[in-house]
Amino acid sequence: MSEPLIRRINREQMCWRAVDVEQLIGEDHAARAIWELVGRLDLTGFYEGIECSEEEGGRPAFDPRLLISLWIYAYSQGIGSAREVARRCEWEPALQWLTGLEAVNYHTLASFRVQHRMELDEVFTQVLGLMSAEGLITLEQVVQDGTKIKAQASGDSFQGESRIRKHLERARQRVREMGEPDQELPGRVEQARRRSRRERQERLEQALDELQKLRPHKPWARISVTEPEARKMRQADGGVAPNYNVQISADAAHSLIVDVKVTQAGNDSQQLLPALQRIEARMGRKPRQMLADAGYTNRNNIEAMSESGVDYVGSLRKGGDEKDCTGTGRFTTEVFVYDPEHDRYVCPGDKHLRYEGRHKQKSGTVFYRYEAPAKDCQNCPLKPQCCPGNQHRGRGLLRSEESNAMIEFRRKMAAPEAQRQYRQRSRVIEFCHAWIKSKLGIRQFHLRGVAKVQMEMLWACLTFNFQQWIRLRKLQSAPAAA
């Protein structure tokens, strides 16, 4: 029996092939929708920065519409590396369709991502305006929350002032050894080496500046020498790592992001009012209602939201404001009668709890402390029901002083309707966080420094809104097609 004739695979051969670019992706592909939606935006600011022109000549620049579309599509696929985007432009059908089979180098992509901050912010605002016009954003309810995203810096890069100064002196010495900056350089390798030394000196100088900012609050603070603006923050698992605190505001109607801000703050307590101001500046009006968790709910924020006319729904931290100081008392504070004339409390045993001092919690609530003399409590027959654990002190309690805004907030949050509204918080904002980290792959930033990290979050949130916009348009068109 003769051997069968089989066409062998030859992967070493080179070949020419005609490619119909329009057939690379389907009609309903996300890349087409991204290209269409970007085309609806006013990109004048991006084009104004292009120096070459038909009159003056020069190498033609890449179309900003193309570069924006490339980055939005790349982030939608979880790609945050400029080199990886450039590599995929050579073989991935969607990127080939966007570029028209043209090659885009990674340096162009990397530079474009961190430039044009004002223009990108304007594009983000335009997208919100278009979605508002379509009724997808209402600002009836806006949910605020922060999430920690890892910085590029490692924990080992954090050092104290003395070591930073030693490294800085060596870096300056190496820069001086290079000679004058404008002298002729022997080659590209030497140019890169000199640029690296100058950048290291700049990072160390910036590290000292950041250290001085923290010195009044943290005398023994340490700063990263590779990313001075990163801060060590506590993680959800209890660990500590270099992070940035990303504040996201999402409209509850369709979980669309209306504002994003990267901060160095370790907690969220001071971030609510700035977020409200940014939303008003971006959208031209305030939200009717804002929802946030206990990290934002303090006296200052509650009063500020009340003054601004925005209905605030939040969660207070567990634990009452009026409580016994020992933690072992059986009598609650309700059985003690306050005597305003003498500023004292009268206990069920007709003994007096005198004013001992005041203190202020982080929430802004002021507490006044009252305590009975130890001799009055030790011989009192009601001690087993009042303060059985007190061996050397008398019974104590706290009286809180709250503003009208706090009183009204507590009354409102005790109602079932406010509790029902608050339960919507996690459904809206946790979806945004999970999508950005899992789908877009932003668990650790690809860039360094607050300014560049802010740019990356703008790209990520713009991509998120584009994806949800495309999904909602399909849902709206489905009933019409049916």
C-alpha positions, 0 to 999 in steps of 0.5 A: 500500500502506497503512503498517503499524500499529505499537505505538509505545514511549512511555518518558515515560509514568507507569504503575501496575502490580501487582507480586507480590513473591514472583514477583520471584525464583526459589525457588532464588535466593541472596537467599532462601537468605541470608534463610533463613540469617540468620533462623536466627541469634540477632540479639538484640544488634542488636535491643537497640540499637533505641531506639523501641518500641511503648510509647515510640513513634518511627519504626519502625526497619529490621529488622536481619535485613533490613539484614544480608541486604542487605549480605551480598547486596550484597557477594556481587554485588561491591557495596560502596557504600551509595549503590549498594545504596540505588539498586539497591533501587529496581529490582533484583528480589532487593533488591526482594524482600528489602525488600518494595519498600520504600526503604532510604536509603543513610545507614541502610545506611552507618551499620549497616555500621560499627556493632554490631562486637561483634554482627557478630563474634558473628554470624560466630561463630554461623555458624561454630558452625552450620557446625561442627554440620553437619560443614563445619568440622573444625579438623583443618587450618587454613591461615593466610595474609595478603594486602595490600588497598589503603587509600583513602589515596593515596601523595601523602597521606603527609607528614612531621612538620613539614608535618603540624604546619603543616596542624594549626595551620591546621586548628585556626585554622579551627575556632576561627574557627567559634566555639562548637560549641553556637551556632546554625548558619545552615543545613545547608551551614554545618553540613557545612562545620564538621563537615568542618573538625573532622574534618580537625583530628581526622585530623591529630591522629591522624596525629601520634599514629601518627607517634609510634608509628613514631618508635622504629623509623622516625625518618623515617617519613611518615603519611597525613593522610587515613588515618593508620592506613594503612601503605605496604607492598610489593606482590606486583609489587614496588611500594609503596602504602598497604595493610592486611595482612589475616590470614585463617585457613581450615579446610581441609575446605571452605575456610571462613574461621574468623578474619580480622584486619586489621593494620598490620604489613608482614609476617606473622612475628608474626601466627601465634600471635595467629591461633591464640589468636583461633581458640581463643577463637572456636571453643572449641578449637585446630586440630589442625594449622596450615599457613603459608608461609615468612613465618610460619616462624621459630624463635619461631613454631615453638617457640610452636606446639610448646608449644601442642600444635598440629602446625605445617607450614610452609616454611623460607626457602631456604638452609641454616643452615650455609654457607660465608661466602665463597659460593665454597668447594668443600668443604662444612661436613661435611668440617670436624670440630668440636672442642668442647673448644677450640670450634673447627673442624679443616679437611681440611688440619689447620688450625684455624678459630677462633671469631669471634663470633655473630649472630641471624637474623630466624628466631630461629636463632643462628649462631656464626662460625668463620674460619681465619687468612688466612696458613694458607689462602693457602699451603694446597695444598687452597685450590683445593678449599676457598676459591679466591675468598678473597684476603685472608681465611681460610676461614669457616663458620657453626655453628647452634644450634637448639632441640629444637623446631627440630630436630624441625620440620626432621626432620618437614618432610623427610618426604614426608608433611609435604610432601604436607600443605604442598602443600594450603596454596595450594589452600585459602587462595589460593581464599579470597583470590581469591574475596574480591578477584575475586568480592566486589570487595575489592581496595581498601577502601571505608572508612577506618581499622583499625576500619572496615576490620576491619568491612568484612572481617568483612562480606566473610568472612561473605559468603564463608562464606554463599556457600560454605554455600549451595553446600555445602547444594545439593551435599548435597541433590543426591544426596538429590533424585536 
